[in-house]
Amino acid sequence: MNVLLQEIRTSLNDLDAGLRGALNITDAMETLAQKLSLNLIPPFWEKYAYASKKPLLDWFQDMRERQEQLVNWSEALETPAVVWISALFNPMSYLTAIM
């Protein structure tokens, strides 16, 4: 999740700098701008993310909820009573670990 969030942050900062004229616009920036305008997930974000067919806005909301579950879980430092199992990147590993 950290790699995905870092990739999102970096690519959006680069696009912002490119649109302001601080950087030259690259092919990756053009692809990002195009995918964002079409409400699609950019391919270089998908490479670090979980498989999903949702449009970008729904995917982003889902990603934020997954991240929030992980943050809450890590702050408590104990196995929660209820886990949103499909939010995990690899649910089978989790199930194997708790068994």
N, C-alpha and C positions, 0 to 999 in steps of 0.2 A: 504494500500500500504506500509506503514511504517513497519508493521509486516512482510510482505513478503520480503521486502528488508533486514530487520534485519536477518531473517531466512536464506536467501541466503548468506549474508555476514558471519554469524556465521558458517554455515555448510561448506562453502568453506575454511574459515580460519582453521577450525578443520581438514579438509581433508589435507590441506597443511601441517599442523603440524604433522599429522599422517604419511604422506609420507616422511617427513624429519626425522622421528623417535622421535620427541618430545612427541608424544602421542601414546598410543596403538590404533591400527586400530579397530574400532567398526563395528558392522553390518551396522549401518547407514552410516558410511564412505564408506564401501564396496558397499553398494547400490548406494550411490551418485556417486562413481567412475564408477560403471558399467553403470548407466543411462547416465552419461556425455559422456562416450565413445560410447554409442549407439545413441547419439543425441536425448535422451528422457528426458522429464521433470521428475525430482525426485518426488516421491509421497508426501514427506513431504513439498515440495514447492507448489504442487498442492492444498494442503489442505488450504493454505492461499491465493491462487490465484483465478482468474476467470477461468471458464471452457473454454478449448481450445483443439483442436486436432492437433495443429501445432507441428512440430518438435522443439526441444529445441532452436536452433539458431533463427528461425523465431519467436518463442514465446518470447525469450529474447529481440529481437529487438522491438517487439510489446509492451512488458512491459516497455521498456525504453521510447518509444514514449508516452505511457499512463502517465508515471511518469513525463515526460517533460511537458505535457499538464497541469497536476496538479500544477507543480511548477510555470509555467507561469501564470496560473490562480490565484494562491495564491499571487504572487508578485504584480499583478495588483490590487487586492482587489476590483474588480468589475466584474459583470457578463459579460462574453465575448459575442461578437456579433455572433460568431460561436463556437459551441461545438461539438467535436467528441463524439457523444452521446453513441456509442457502446463501447467507451473506458472506460466509467464509470462502476464501479463494480455493481451499482444498478441504472440504468438509470430511472426507474420508480419513485424513490425517488426524483431525480433531477427534473423531469418533474412536479411532485406534488408540490415541493417546489416553483418553479418559477411561477406556476399558482396561 
